[in-house]
Amino acid sequence: MAPHHPTPPTPPTGPGTPPPADFTLDLTGIEVLRRAQVMEALGPDWDPIEVLRGEEAAYDLLYSGLDEEQQRTYDDLVAAGVLPSRGGGHAPA
């Protein structure tokens, strides 16, 4: 299979050829600032464990009360590895 991004041609070298430009950037300071801003935006009351519990409750609600056809589709998706198994392999009622 051919690569999605073929290797660019090698630039010419020799006398009179300028050296390649250095495009190295150190983003460490910018990344530290970005992370600090994210944490500030989340605020001191942000509780990641509570967020995960809320997501789990939302998934439980999403897959609850399925009719027979929906349950079969759900089971097929779990068997195919598309969805994680929940509630012992069946969506909660």
Phi and psi in radians as a Rosetta constraint file:
Dihedral C 1 N 2 CA 2 C 2 CIRCULARHARMONIC -1.298 0.35
Dihedral N 2 CA 2 C 2 N 3 CIRCULARHARMONIC 2.528 0.35
Dihedral C 2 N 3 CA 3 C 3 CIRCULARHARMONIC -1.173 0.35
Dihedral N 3 CA 3 C 3 N 4 CIRCULARHARMONIC 2.656 0.35
Dihedral C 3 N 4 CA 4 C 4 CIRCULARHARMONIC -1.236 0.35
Dihedral N 4 CA 4 C 4 N 5 CIRCULARHARMONIC -0.554 0.35
Dihedral C 4 N 5 CA 5 C 5 CIRCULARHARMONIC -2.136 0.35
Dihedral N 5 CA 5 C 5 N 6 CIRCULARHARMONIC 1.644 0.35
Dihedral C 5 N 6 CA 6 C 6 CIRCULARHARMONIC -1.088 0.35
Dihedral N 6 CA 6 C 6 N 7 CIRCULARHARMONIC 2.662 0.35
Dihedral C 6 N 7 CA 7 C 7 CIRCULARHARMONIC -1.167 0.35
Dihedral N 7 CA 7 C 7 N 8 CIRCULARHARMONIC 2.270 0.35
Dihedral C 7 N 8 CA 8 C 8 CIRCULARHARMONIC -1.180 0.35
Dihedral N 8 CA 8 C 8 N 9 CIRCULARHARMONIC 2.740 0.35
Dihedral C 8 N 9 CA 9 C 9 CIRCULARHARMONIC -1.093 0.35
Dihedral N 9 CA 9 C 9 N 10 CIRCULARHARMONIC 2.613 0.35
Dihedral C 9 N 10 CA 10 C 10 CIRCULARHARMONIC -1.275 0.35
Dihedral N 10 CA 10 C 10 N 11 CIRCULARHARMONIC 2.274 0.35
Dihedral C 10 N 11 CA 11 C 11 CIRCULARHARMONIC -1.185 0.35
Dihedral N 11 CA 11 C 11 N 12 CIRCULARHARMONIC 2.695 0.35
Dihedral C 11 N 12 CA 12 C 12 CIRCULARHARMONIC -1.134 0.35
Dihedral N 12 CA 12 C 12 N 13 CIRCULARHARMONIC 2.611 0.35
Dihedral C 12 N 13 CA 13 C 13 CIRCULARHARMONIC -2.243 0.35
Dihedral N 13 CA 13 C 13 N 14 CIRCULARHARMONIC 2.850 0.35
Dihedral C 13 N 14 CA 14 C 14 CIRCULARHARMONIC 2.375 0.35
Dihedral N 14 CA 14 C 14 N 15 CIRCULARHARMONIC -3.098 0.35
Dihedral C 14 N 15 CA 15 C 15 CIRCULARHARMONIC -1.083 0.35
Dihedral N 15 CA 15 C 15 N 16 CIRCULARHARMONIC 2.396 0.35
Dihedral C 15 N 16 CA 16 C 16 CIRCULARHARMONIC 1.480 0.35
Dihedral N 16 CA 16 C 16 N 17 CIRCULARHARMONIC -0.076 0.35
Dihedral C 16 N 17 CA 17 C 17 CIRCULARHARMONIC -1.585 0.35
Dihedral N 17 CA 17 C 17 N 18 CIRCULARHARMONIC 2.166 0.35
Dihedral C 17 N 18 CA 18 C 18 CIRCULARHARMONIC -1.182 0.35
Dihedral N 18 CA 18 C 18 N 19 CIRCULARHARMONIC 2.628 0.35
Dihedral C 18 N 19 CA 19 C 19 CIRCULARHARMONIC -1.182 0.35
Dihedral N 19 CA 19 C 19 N 20 CIRCULARHARMONIC 2.709 0.35
Dihedral C 19 N 20 CA 20 C 20 CIRCULARHARMONIC -1.101 0.35
Dihedral N 20 CA 20 C 20 N 21 CIRCULARHARMONIC 2.571 0.35
Dihedral C 20 N 21 CA 21 C 21 CIRCULARHARMONIC -1.235 0.35
Dihedral N 21 CA 21 C 21 N 22 CIRCULARHARMONIC 2.530 0.35
Dihedral C 21 N 22 CA 22 C 22 CIRCULARHARMONIC -1.662 0.35
Dihedral N 22 CA 22 C 22 N 23 CIRCULARHARMONIC 1.994 0.35
Dihedral C 22 N 23 CA 23 C 23 CIRCULARHARMONIC -1.848 0.35
Dihedral N 23 CA 23 C 23 N 24 CIRCULARHARMONIC 0.429 0.35
Dihedral C 23 N 24 CA 24 C 24 CIRCULARHARMONIC -1.247 0.35
Dihedral N 24 CA 24 C 24 N 25 CIRCULARHARMONIC 2.253 0.35
Dihedral C 24 N 25 CA 25 C 25 CIRCULARHARMONIC -2.172 0.35
Dihedral N 25 CA 25 C 25 N 26 CIRCULARHARMONIC 2.388 0.35
Dihedral C 25 N 26 CA 26 C 26 CIRCULARHARMONIC -1.718 0.35
Dihedral N 26 CA 26 C 26 N 27 CIRCULARHARMONIC 1.880 0.35
Dihedral C 26 N 27 CA 27 C 27 CIRCULARHARMONIC -1.687 0.35
Dihedral N 27 CA 27 C 27 N 28 CIRCULARHARMONIC 0.181 0.35
Dihedral C 27 N 28 CA 28 C 28 CIRCULARHARMONIC -0.988 0.35
Dihedral N 28 CA 28 C 28 N 29 CIRCULARHARMONIC -0.873 0.35
Dihedral C 28 N 29 CA 29 C 29 CIRCULARHARMONIC -1.090 0.35
Dihedral N 29 CA 29 C 29 N 30 CIRCULARHARMONIC -0.708 0.35
Dihedral C 29 N 30 CA 30 C 30 CIRCULARHARMONIC -1.156 0.35
Dihedral N 30 CA 30 C 30 N 31 CIRCULARHARMONIC -0.701 0.35
Dihedral C 30 N 31 CA 31 C 31 CIRCULARHARMONIC -1.170 0.35
Dihedral N 31 CA 31 C 31 N 32 CIRCULARHARMONIC -0.703 0.35
Dihedral C 31 N 32 CA 32 C 32 CIRCULARHARMONIC -1.079 0.35
Dihedral N 32 CA 32 C 32 N 33 CIRCULARHARMONIC -0.770 0.35
Dihedral C 32 N 33 CA 33 C 33 CIRCULARHARMONIC -1.097 0.35
Dihedral N 33 CA 33 C 33 N 34 CIRCULARHARMONIC -0.762 0.35
Dihedral C 33 N 34 CA 34 C 34 CIRCULARHARMONIC -1.068 0.35
Dihedral N 34 CA 34 C 34 N 35 CIRCULARHARMONIC -0.784 0.35
Dihedral C 34 N 35 CA 35 C 35 CIRCULARHARMONIC -1.119 0.35
Dihedral N 35 CA 35 C 35 N 36 CIRCULARHARMONIC -0.706 0.35
Dihedral C 35 N 36 CA 36 C 36 CIRCULARHARMONIC -1.092 0.35
Dihedral N 36 CA 36 C 36 N 37 CIRCULARHARMONIC -0.695 0.35
Dihedral C 36 N 37 CA 37 C 37 CIRCULARHARMONIC -1.185 0.35
Dihedral N 37 CA 37 C 37 N 38 CIRCULARHARMONIC -0.651 0.35
Dihedral C 37 N 38 CA 38 C 38 CIRCULARHARMONIC -1.102 0.35
Dihedral N 38 CA 38 C 38 N 39 CIRCULARHARMONIC -0.824 0.35
Dihedral C 38 N 39 CA 39 C 39 CIRCULARHARMONIC -1.111 0.35
Dihedral N 39 CA 39 C 39 N 40 CIRCULARHARMONIC -0.655 0.35
Dihedral C 39 N 40 CA 40 C 40 CIRCULARHARMONIC -1.137 0.35
Dihedral N 40 CA 40 C 40 N 41 CIRCULARHARMONIC -0.704 0.35
Dihedral C 40 N 41 CA 41 C 41 CIRCULARHARMONIC -1.167 0.35
Dihedral N 41 CA 41 C 41 N 42 CIRCULARHARMONIC -0.607 0.35
Dihedral C 41 N 42 CA 42 C 42 CIRCULARHARMONIC -1.189 0.35
Dihedral N 42 CA 42 C 42 N 43 CIRCULARHARMONIC -0.560 0.35
Dihedral C 42 N 43 CA 43 C 43 CIRCULARHARMONIC 1.488 0.35
Dihedral N 43 CA 43 C 43 N 44 CIRCULARHARMONIC 2.910 0.35
Dihedral C 43 N 44 CA 44 C 44 CIRCULARHARMONIC -1.268 0.35
Dihedral N 44 CA 44 C 44 N 45 CIRCULARHARMONIC -0.301 0.35
Dihedral C 44 N 45 CA 45 C 45 CIRCULARHARMONIC -1.553 0.35
Dihedral N 45 CA 45 C 45 N 46 CIRCULARHARMONIC -0.015 0.35
Dihedral C 45 N 46 CA 46 C 46 CIRCULARHARMONIC -1.163 0.35
Dihedral N 46 CA 46 C 46 N 47 CIRCULARHARMONIC 2.212 0.35
Dihedral C 46 N 47 CA 47 C 47 CIRCULARHARMONIC -2.163 0.35
Dihedral N 47 CA 47 C 47 N 48 CIRCULARHARMONIC 1.796 0.35
Dihedral C 47 N 48 CA 48 C 48 CIRCULARHARMONIC -1.087 0.35
Dihedral N 48 CA 48 C 48 N 49 CIRCULARHARMONIC -0.575 0.35
Dihedral C 48 N 49 CA 49 C 49 CIRCULARHARMONIC -1.153 0.35
Dihedral N 49 CA 49 C 49 N 50 CIRCULARHARMONIC -0.728 0.35
Dihedral C 49 N 50 CA 50 C 50 CIRCULARHARMONIC -1.148 0.35
Dihedral N 50 CA 50 C 50 N 51 CIRCULARHARMONIC -0.630 0.35
Dihedral C 50 N 51 CA 51 C 51 CIRCULARHARMONIC -1.092 0.35
Dihedral N 51 CA 51 C 51 N 52 CIRCULARHARMONIC -0.779 0.35
Dihedral C 51 N 52 CA 52 C 52 CIRCULARHARMONIC -1.115 0.35
Dihedral N 52 CA 52 C 52 N 53 CIRCULARHARMONIC -0.691 0.35
Dihedral C 52 N 53 CA 53 C 53 CIRCULARHARMONIC -1.086 0.35
Dihedral N 53 CA 53 C 53 N 54 CIRCULARHARMONIC -0.717 0.35
Dihedral C 53 N 54 CA 54 C 54 CIRCULARHARMONIC -1.107 0.35
Dihedral N 54 CA 54 C 54 N 55 CIRCULARHARMONIC -0.684 0.35
Dihedral C 54 N 55 CA 55 C 55 CIRCULARHARMONIC -1.137 0.35
Dihedral N 55 CA 55 C 55 N 56 CIRCULARHARMONIC -0.732 0.35
Dihedral C 55 N 56 CA 56 C 56 CIRCULARHARMONIC -1.090 0.35
Dihedral N 56 CA 56 C 56 N 57 CIRCULARHARMONIC -0.731 0.35
Dihedral C 56 N 57 CA 57 C 57 CIRCULARHARMONIC -1.116 0.35
Dihedral N 57 CA 57 C 57 N 58 CIRCULARHARMONIC -0.662 0.35
Dihedral C 57 N 58 CA 58 C 58 CIRCULARHARMONIC -1.138 0.35
Dihedral N 58 CA 58 C 58 N 59 CIRCULARHARMONIC -0.731 0.35
Dihedral C 58 N 59 CA 59 C 59 CIRCULARHARMONIC -1.131 0.35
Dihedral N 59 CA 59 C 59 N 60 CIRCULARHARMONIC -0.713 0.35
Dihedral C 59 N 60 CA 60 C 60 CIRCULARHARMONIC -1.045 0.35
Dihedral N 60 CA 60 C 60 N 61 CIRCULARHARMONIC -0.729 0.35
Dihedral C 60 N 61 CA 61 C 61 CIRCULARHARMONIC -1.182 0.35
Dihedral N 61 CA 61 C 61 N 62 CIRCULARHARMONIC -0.692 0.35
Dihedral C 61 N 62 CA 62 C 62 CIRCULARHARMONIC -1.053 0.35
Dihedral N 62 CA 62 C 62 N 63 CIRCULARHARMONIC -0.700 0.35
Dihedral C 62 N 63 CA 63 C 63 CIRCULARHARMONIC -1.748 0.35
Dihedral N 63 CA 63 C 63 N 64 CIRCULARHARMONIC 0.372 0.35
Dihedral C 63 N 64 CA 64 C 64 CIRCULARHARMONIC -1.719 0.35
Dihedral N 64 CA 64 C 64 N 65 CIRCULARHARMONIC 2.687 0.35
Dihedral C 64 N 65 CA 65 C 65 CIRCULARHARMONIC 1.140 0.35
Dihedral N 65 CA 65 C 65 N 66 CIRCULARHARMONIC 0.577 0.35
Dihedral C 65 N 66 CA 66 C 66 CIRCULARHARMONIC -1.330 0.35
Dihedral N 66 CA 66 C 66 N 67 CIRCULARHARMONIC 2.481 0.35
Dihedral C 66 N 67 CA 67 C 67 CIRCULARHARMONIC -1.376 0.35
Dihedral N 67 CA 67 C 67 N 68 CIRCULARHARMONIC 3.137 0.35
Dihedral C 67 N 68 CA 68 C 68 CIRCULARHARMONIC -1.038 0.35
Dihedral N 68 CA 68 C 68 N 69 CIRCULARHARMONIC -0.783 0.35
Dihedral C 68 N 69 CA 69 C 69 CIRCULARHARMONIC -1.154 0.35
Dihedral N 69 CA 69 C 69 N 70 CIRCULARHARMONIC -0.754 0.35
Dihedral C 69 N 70 CA 70 C 70 CIRCULARHARMONIC -1.099 0.35
Dihedral N 70 CA 70 C 70 N 71 CIRCULARHARMONIC -0.686 0.35
Dihedral C 70 N 71 CA 71 C 71 CIRCULARHARMONIC -1.135 0.35
Dihedral N 71 CA 71 C 71 N 72 CIRCULARHARMONIC -0.695 0.35
Dihedral C 71 N 72 CA 72 C 72 CIRCULARHARMONIC -1.095 0.35
Dihedral N 72 CA 72 C 72 N 73 CIRCULARHARMONIC -0.773 0.35
Dihedral C 72 N 73 CA 73 C 73 CIRCULARHARMONIC -1.080 0.35
Dihedral N 73 CA 73 C 73 N 74 CIRCULARHARMONIC -0.769 0.35
Dihedral C 73 N 74 CA 74 C 74 CIRCULARHARMONIC -1.033 0.35
Dihedral N 74 CA 74 C 74 N 75 CIRCULARHARMONIC -0.833 0.35
Dihedral C 74 N 75 CA 75 C 75 CIRCULARHARMONIC -1.078 0.35
Dihedral N 75 CA 75 C 75 N 76 CIRCULARHARMONIC -0.680 0.35
Dihedral C 75 N 76 CA 76 C 76 CIRCULARHARMONIC -1.121 0.35
Dihedral N 76 CA 76 C 76 N 77 CIRCULARHARMONIC -0.717 0.35
Dihedral C 76 N 77 CA 77 C 77 CIRCULARHARMONIC -1.180 0.35
Dihedral N 77 CA 77 C 77 N 78 CIRCULARHARMONIC -0.641 0.35
Dihedral C 77 N 78 CA 78 C 78 CIRCULARHARMONIC -1.147 0.35
Dihedral N 78 CA 78 C 78 N 79 CIRCULARHARMONIC -0.788 0.35
Dihedral C 78 N 79 CA 79 C 79 CIRCULARHARMONIC -1.092 0.35
Dihedral N 79 CA 79 C 79 N 80 CIRCULARHARMONIC -0.583 0.35
Dihedral C 79 N 80 CA 80 C 80 CIRCULARHARMONIC -1.410 0.35
Dihedral N 80 CA 80 C 80 N 81 CIRCULARHARMONIC -0.116 0.35
Dihedral C 80 N 81 CA 81 C 81 CIRCULARHARMONIC 1.437 0.35
Dihedral N 81 CA 81 C 81 N 82 CIRCULARHARMONIC 0.190 0.35
Dihedral C 81 N 82 CA 82 C 82 CIRCULARHARMONIC -1.349 0.35
Dihedral N 82 CA 82 C 82 N 83 CIRCULARHARMONIC -0.697 0.35
Dihedral C 82 N 83 CA 83 C 83 CIRCULARHARMONIC -2.044 0.35
Dihedral N 83 CA 83 C 83 N 84 CIRCULARHARMONIC 2.571 0.35
Dihedral C 83 N 84 CA 84 C 84 CIRCULARHARMONIC -1.293 0.35
Dihedral N 84 CA 84 C 84 N 85 CIRCULARHARMONIC 2.643 0.35
Dihedral C 84 N 85 CA 85 C 85 CIRCULARHARMONIC -1.242 0.35
Dihedral N 85 CA 85 C 85 N 86 CIRCULARHARMONIC 2.354 0.35
Dihedral C 85 N 86 CA 86 C 86 CIRCULARHARMONIC -2.266 0.35
Dihedral N 86 CA 86 C 86 N 87 CIRCULARHARMONIC 2.477 0.35
Dihedral C 86 N 87 CA 87 C 87 CIRCULARHARMONIC 1.077 0.35
Dihedral N 87 CA 87 C 87 N 88 CIRCULARHARMONIC 0.769 0.35
Dihedral C 87 N 88 CA 88 C 88 CIRCULARHARMONIC 1.282 0.35
Dihedral N 88 CA 88 C 88 N 89 CIRCULARHARMONIC 0.432 0.35
Dihedral C 88 N 89 CA 89 C 89 CIRCULARHARMONIC 1.707 0.35
Dihedral N 89 CA 89 C 89 N 90 CIRCULARHARMONIC -0.120 0.35
Dihedral C 89 N 90 CA 90 C 90 CIRCULARHARMONIC -2.229 0.35
Dihedral N 90 CA 90 C 90 N 91 CIRCULARHARMONIC 2.614 0.35
Dihedral C 90 N 91 CA 91 C 91 CIRCULARHARMONIC -1.138 0.35
Dihedral N 91 CA 91 C 91 N 92 CIRCULARHARMONIC 2.518 0.35
Dihedral C 91 N 92 CA 92 C 92 CIRCULARHARMONIC -1.081 0.35
Dihedral N 92 CA 92 C 92 N 93 CIRCULARHARMONIC 2.561 0.35
